[in-house]
Amino acid sequence: MAAEIHRLRVRAGETEKITINLGYVDLGHIDLLVQEGFYSNRTDFIRTAIRNRLAAHEEEVKKSIVRHTLELGLRHFTRADLEAARASGEKLHIKVLGLTSIAPDVSPELALATIESITVLGALHATKEIKSALGDRIR
């Protein structure tokens, strides 16, 4: 089964929403920087801060990816991929840093028969039925 791994670039509509709690003083500092024109809005400040911290730890992240044998980027599993795994008697241990997606035409039965475990550092896109069926295998 050939891997479909792609580098992800963040585009509108391809992001995951997170929620954070900040103290009033920290929020005030951010608002001041926005007001002074350093950042276009709070989100711009937060994204920039996160990217700067990730860049500071880039080498550690690379080493960890290798150590954990993670696939990096986008990994999409089609029904044909899983049927091929089932035909060969292969059980998949999916490990992805980025986005893992399972095609909507994959049945819960096929997923259960072929996916032994899923570890996703990022996001998993699959139907509710697939996520429910694989619930105890998702880490």
N, C-alpha and C positions, 0 to 999 in steps of 0.2 A: 504494500500500500504506500503510494508516494505521498510525502508530506506536502501540505500546502501552507507554507509559513510566509507571512508577509509582514514587513515593517509597518507599524501603525503610525499614521499622522493624524493628529487631532483635528477634526473638522466639525463644524456646527452639526449637531444632531448625532455625533459619534462620541459623546462624552457620558460619563456617569456622574450623577448628582451625589454630593456628599453634604453632610451637615456638620458644622463645628460650633462650639460654644466659645466665645471670647469674652474676656473681662471688658468692662466699660472703658478702662484706660487704654487698653490695647486697641479697641475699636476706635476710640477717639484719635489715637495716633494714625491709624490707617486713614480715617476720614480726613485728617489734616493733610496727609500726603496726597490724597486724591484732590482735595481742594486746592493745593499748591501746584497741581498739574504734573506731579511725578508719575501718577497712574491714572488711567481713565476712569476706573471705578474700583470698588472693593474686590471684585472678582479678579480683576487684572493684577492687583497687589498680591492676592493669595496665590494665584497661579504662578506668578513670578517667584514668590518666596518658595513655593514647592519645587519648582524647576531648579532653583539655585541649590536647594538642599539635596535634590537628587543628583545634580551635577557634582556636588561635593563628595558624594558617596558612589560615584560611577564605577570606580575600580572594585569596590567591595561588592556591588551589585553584579558586575560581570563574573567575579569569582564565585559568587553564590549561585548564579545561573548554571555555571559549569558543574559545580559541586552537586547541585540538586538535579542535574540533567533536565532542566526546564527548556521547553521550546519557547522561543521569544517571538512575540508578534501576534498574528491572527492565525488560528487553527480552526478550520471548518471541517466537520465530519458530515458526509453525505450518506444517504441510505446505501448507496453502492459501496462506500468505504466499509460500512459496518457489515453489510452482507458478505463482502470479501473476507473480512475478519472471521465471521461466523463459519464460512465455508472452509477456511484453513484451520479452524479450531483455536484461533488466537483470541486471547482476552486482553483488552487494551487497558493500560495504566496511563491515563492522560495527565500530563503535567505541563501547564502553560503559564507563562507570565505574559499577560496581555488579554486577548479576547478569544474565548473558545465558543464556537457555535455548533449546534447540532441541527441539521436540516429539519424543517417542520414535518416532512413526510416520513420521518423515522418513528416507528411505533415504540411504545414503552417496552414491549416484549423483545424487540430487536436490540434495544439499548441494554436491557438487563442481560441478554444473552452474550453481549460482546464487550461491555464496559465494566471492568472490575473495579476501577477507582478513577476519580477525577480530582485533581488538585489544580485550582485556578487562582492565580494571584492577579486579579483584575476583574474580569466579568465573564459570566457564563450566560449565553443566550440559547435558550431551548424552550420548548413548550412547557406549560405547567404540568402536563402529564408526564413528560420525560423527567423534569426536576423532581416530581413527587416519587416516581418509580425508582430513581437513582438516589433518593435522599440520603440513605445511609452510606452511600459510596462517594458522596461529595465531601471533600475536605477543604 
